[in-house]
């Protein structure tokens, strides 16, 4: 089975803009540009605020247990549904969780993690 990975890195705004400029120049020259997907934080402190121990636990439980709803996830984590919902919304914003909505009689939000590993890359 192929392992799916998500790449997370630490880049300041200057580095992000330089990468963007290099890519734009390559496109202008007609070069084929390889699509790179990842999520970047400005510094390690921002990364630590984003991926707290509780959020990492949440990602693990979603991946392994596949809860059928946010309510079920909250029960599995023994946490308040409101706090779990807030953490899920944040993880969705940074691209680490997807929320699938059902169209059943009672609509549910089903959290999904579609990767197996998180790779952290820090430039020195």
N, C-alpha and C positions, 0 to 999 in steps of 0.2 A: 504494500500500500504506500502510495506517495504521501510524504508529509507536507502539509500545507503550512507555510510560514507567513507571518506578518512582520514587516521590518519597522522598527521604531528607532529614531535617531535623535541626536542632540545637535541642533544647528541654530546659530543665531540668525537674526534677520539679514545681516549682510551676506552670509553664506547662502541663504535661500535665494536672495535676489541675484547673486552671482550665478547660481545654478540656472535660474530662470533665464538670465541674459544669454548664457552659453547655449541653452536649448533653443531659444528664439533665433539666435544667429545661425545655428545649424539648420534649422527649418528654412530660414531665408536663403541659405546657400543650396537648398534642395536636398540636403542630406536626410537619410532615413534616421529617425530618432527612436531609440529603444525606450519603450514605456517602462518607467520605474515607479513602483507603487510603494509608498511607505507613509508613516506618520512621524512628524518631527516636533520636538519640543525645543524651546529656546535655551533651556538649561536643565541641569540635572534636578534642581529643586522643583521645577515645573513638572518634570516627569514623575518625581516622587509624589507630588500632590495628586497627579492624575491616576497613578496606579498604586493606590494604597493597598494594604494587606487585605482589607475587606473586598475591594474591587477585584483583586487577583483571585481571591477565593470564589467570588461570584463568577468570574470567567471560567474557572475550573469546574464549578458545579454545573453551569450551563452546558459546557462541552461534554462532561461525563454523564450527567443525569438527564439532560434534555427535558427540562420542566415544560409542562403544557400551558403554563400561564405565568404571569408575574406573581400572582398570589401564591401559586405552588412553589415558585422559586423562593419567595420570602419565607415560606414555611420550612423549606429545606435548609435555608440559611439561619433560621431562627431569628429573623430580623423583621422590623416593622415594614409593611408593604410600601408606605410612603417613602421611607429611606431607600428601599431597594429600587423603587421607581425613579427617584432622583439620581441614584448611581447609574442606573441603566440609561437614563437620558444623557448623562454626561459621557458614558462610554460609547453611546451611539454617535454623539457629536464628534468625538475624536476618531470614529471609524472602527472601533474594536468590537462592537456588538451590532447586530441587525435585529430589528423588531418586525416580526411578521404578524399581520392582523388577520384573524379568521373572519369569515362571513357566515358563521353559523348563527343559530337562533340567539345565542348569547355570545356576542363578539368578545374575543380574547386577544391579548397581545402576547405573542410567543417569542421569547428572547432566543437568539441563535448566535453561536460562535462558529465561524466557518474556517477556522485554521487550527493547527495543532500546536504550533510553537510561536513564541514571540522572540525575535532576535533584536537585541539592543546594540546599536552601533554608536560609539562615542569617538569623535575625532580628537586626537591629541596634538 
